[in-house]
Amino acid sequence: MRLVVTRFAETGRAGIRRKRPGPAPDTAKRGRITAALTALLAQERRWTAAQLAAALGEQGRTLSTRQTRTYLRPRAGWRRTVPSLTQRQVPVRVGRARRHLAG
């Protein structure tokens, strides 16, 4: 509390705010990773965060799955895939099973 009062006396309102710890964000790196993710997501396929992290690693940009999710969070069009089997179903077999269950 004493530190806050001292800082306020020296610098005014700006002294009350805490400074963010650590170095400033690397905006150039963020831009490169975002561009690489955009290029990967433009492909016609489904991605998990782990697959995207592996694909970025092949390009020389090493990120963990958790970091990859952090970069994907601001993107409005990306979210986790839904755990369903619709992408793996064979239409002919599905029709046959539906006819069998209906009869």
Residue frames as qw, qx, qy, qz and C-alpha x, y, z in Angstrom:
[[0.000, 0.885, 0.466, 0.000, 0.00, 0.00, 0.00],
 [0.325, -0.780, 0.091, 0.527, 2.80, 2.36, 0.86],
 [0.421, -0.095, 0.588, 0.684, 4.43, 1.79, -2.53],
 [0.196, 0.645, 0.644, 0.363, 1.21, 2.75, -4.31],
 [0.163, -0.936, -0.244, 0.192, 0.89, 5.96, -2.30],
 [0.419, -0.576, 0.326, 0.622, 4.53, 6.84, -2.96],
 [0.371, 0.164, 0.665, 0.627, 4.17, 6.16, -6.68],
 [0.085, 0.811, 0.554, 0.164, 0.98, 8.21, -6.81],
 [0.264, -0.879, -0.044, 0.395, 2.73, 11.11, -5.13],
 [0.402, -0.411, 0.490, 0.655, 5.61, 10.93, -7.64],
 [0.119, 0.003, 0.721, 0.682, 3.83, 10.24, -10.93],
 [0.496, 0.097, 0.004, -0.863, 0.13, 10.82, -10.37],
 [0.854, 0.113, 0.216, -0.459, -2.53, 8.43, -11.68],
 [0.721, 0.485, -0.486, -0.090, -0.08, 6.64, -13.95],
 [0.068, 0.469, -0.803, 0.360, 1.80, 5.39, -10.87],
 [0.683, -0.115, 0.476, -0.542, -1.23, 3.47, -9.61],
 [0.899, 0.324, -0.133, -0.264, -1.37, 1.11, -12.57],
 [0.738, -0.372, 0.524, 0.206, 0.79, -1.95, -12.45],
 [0.316, 0.632, -0.569, -0.420, 3.26, -2.41, -15.23],
 [0.968, 0.140, -0.089, -0.186, 3.05, -5.67, -17.10],
 [0.597, -0.558, 0.543, 0.192, 5.85, -8.03, -16.12],
 [0.752, 0.109, 0.554, 0.340, 8.25, -9.35, -18.68],
 [0.231, -0.179, 0.432, 0.853, 9.34, -8.11, -22.07],
 [0.467, 0.407, -0.004, -0.785, 7.10, -6.36, -24.57],
 [0.812, 0.285, 0.494, -0.124, 5.09, -8.65, -26.90],
 [0.278, -0.281, 0.661, 0.638, 6.87, -9.70, -30.09],
 [0.578, 0.552, 0.237, -0.553, 4.40, -8.46, -32.68],
 [0.371, 0.549, -0.623, -0.415, 6.55, -9.56, -35.62],
 [0.022, -0.120, 0.991, -0.046, 6.57, -13.17, -34.40],
 [0.420, 0.373, 0.655, -0.506, 2.84, -13.02, -33.73],
 [0.517, 0.604, -0.130, -0.592, 2.26, -11.79, -37.29],
 [0.266, 0.409, -0.830, -0.272, 4.36, -14.59, -38.80],
 [0.139, 0.063, 0.964, -0.217, 2.59, -17.29, -36.79],
 [0.470, 0.487, 0.429, -0.598, -0.84, -15.83, -37.55],
 [0.477, 0.567, -0.404, -0.537, -0.02, -15.77, -41.28],
 [0.153, 0.250, -0.950, -0.106, 1.17, -19.39, -41.17],
 [0.276, 0.242, 0.838, -0.404, -1.98, -20.46, -39.32],
 [0.508, 0.549, 0.107, -0.655, -4.16, -18.61, -41.81],
 [0.399, 0.464, -0.674, -0.414, -2.46, -20.44, -44.68],
 [0.024, 0.063, -0.993, 0.098, -2.91, -23.81, -42.97],
 [0.339, 0.374, 0.678, -0.534, -6.56, -23.17, -42.12],
 [0.464, 0.504, -0.208, -0.698, -7.27, -22.16, -45.72],
 [0.142, 0.191, -0.935, -0.262, -6.65, -25.77, -46.75],
 [0.727, -0.136, -0.258, -0.621, -9.72, -27.93, -47.32],
 [0.628, -0.066, -0.755, 0.175, -9.44, -30.17, -44.26],
 [0.593, -0.761, -0.128, -0.230, -10.19, -30.31, -40.57],
 [0.423, 0.456, -0.555, 0.553, -7.47, -29.50, -38.08],
 [0.661, -0.666, -0.318, 0.135, -7.01, -30.10, -34.39],
 [0.153, -0.956, 0.248, -0.041, -4.78, -27.79, -32.37],
 [0.704, -0.425, 0.519, 0.232, -2.23, -30.61, -32.00],
 [0.727, 0.393, 0.433, 0.361, -2.13, -31.15, -35.77],
 [0.238, 0.944, 0.041, 0.226, -1.70, -27.43, -36.36],
 [0.433, -0.816, 0.374, 0.082, 1.14, -27.31, -33.82],
 [0.772, -0.114, 0.535, 0.324, 2.84, -30.22, -35.61],
 [0.580, 0.666, 0.327, 0.336, 2.39, -28.55, -39.02],
 [0.016, -0.984, 0.134, -0.119, 3.86, -25.31, -37.67],
 [0.650, -0.579, 0.454, 0.190, 6.77, -27.31, -36.23],
 [0.773, 0.253, 0.445, 0.375, 7.51, -28.67, -39.71],
 [0.348, 0.853, 0.139, 0.364, 7.76, -25.06, -40.89],
 [0.522, 0.225, -0.356, 0.742, 10.25, -24.24, -38.15],
 [0.294, -0.494, 0.138, -0.806, 7.79, -22.52, -35.81],
 [0.414, -0.122, -0.869, 0.240, 7.72, -24.59, -32.64],
 [0.429, -0.341, 0.163, -0.821, 4.56, -24.09, -30.58],
 [0.132, 0.065, 0.941, -0.305, 2.82, -26.29, -28.07],
 [0.090, -0.501, -0.799, -0.320, -0.78, -27.30, -28.54],
 [0.218, -0.739, -0.492, 0.406, -1.80, -24.87, -25.82],
 [0.156, -0.480, 0.168, 0.846, 0.06, -21.97, -27.45],
 [0.033, 0.154, 0.728, 0.668, -1.55, -22.86, -30.78],
 [0.139, -0.673, -0.726, -0.023, -4.99, -22.62, -29.17],
 [0.215, -0.679, -0.207, 0.671, -4.03, -19.21, -27.78],
 [0.079, -0.258, 0.446, 0.854, -3.22, -18.00, -31.29],
 [0.080, -0.311, -0.819, -0.476, -6.45, -19.48, -32.64],
 [0.075, -0.554, -0.691, 0.459, -8.74, -18.03, -29.98],
 [0.118, 0.516, 0.043, -0.847, -9.10, -14.56, -31.61],
 [0.148, 0.058, -0.727, -0.668, -10.06, -16.16, -34.92],
 [0.599, 0.065, 0.274, -0.749, -13.83, -16.18, -35.08],
 [0.789, 0.255, -0.351, -0.435, -14.07, -19.07, -37.56],
 [0.500, 0.254, -0.813, 0.160, -12.03, -21.59, -35.62],
 [0.640, -0.443, 0.374, -0.504, -13.22, -23.82, -32.83],
 [0.322, -0.272, 0.906, -0.039, -12.64, -27.35, -31.70],
 [0.416, 0.023, -0.737, -0.532, -14.02, -30.06, -33.91],
 [0.743, -0.210, 0.196, -0.605, -17.23, -31.73, -32.81],
 [0.216, -0.271, 0.938, -0.012, -16.71, -35.35, -31.76],
 [0.787, 0.318, 0.251, -0.465, -18.94, -37.00, -34.36],
 [0.554, -0.121, 0.756, 0.327, -18.47, -39.73, -36.90],
 [0.584, 0.706, 0.283, -0.285, -20.31, -38.09, -39.80],
 [0.250, 0.795, -0.464, -0.300, -17.08, -37.38, -41.68],
 [0.167, -0.373, 0.908, 0.096, -16.12, -41.08, -41.52],
 [0.660, 0.268, 0.620, -0.329, -19.42, -42.59, -42.67],
 [0.107, -0.054, 0.777, 0.618, -19.76, -44.26, -46.05],
 [0.487, 0.132, 0.009, -0.864, -23.05, -43.13, -47.65],
 [0.624, 0.055, -0.679, -0.384, -23.83, -46.55, -49.15],
 [0.397, -0.095, -0.849, 0.336, -23.44, -48.31, -45.81],
 [0.157, 0.113, 0.432, -0.881, -25.44, -45.63, -44.02],
 [0.588, 0.088, -0.263, -0.759, -28.36, -46.09, -46.46],
 [0.605, 0.004, -0.789, -0.107, -28.19, -49.87, -46.07],
 [0.220, -0.103, -0.764, 0.597, -28.22, -49.58, -42.27],
 [0.330, 0.111, 0.208, -0.914, -31.17, -47.16, -42.33],
 [0.660, 0.045, -0.487, -0.571, -33.18, -49.51, -44.57],
 [0.515, -0.026, -0.840, 0.171, -32.33, -52.42, -42.29],
 [0.050, -0.126, -0.633, 0.762, -33.36, -50.53, -39.14],
 [0.453, 0.099, -0.032, -0.885, -36.57, -49.24, -40.78],
 [0.697, 0.038, -0.576, -0.425, -37.62, -52.73, -41.87]]
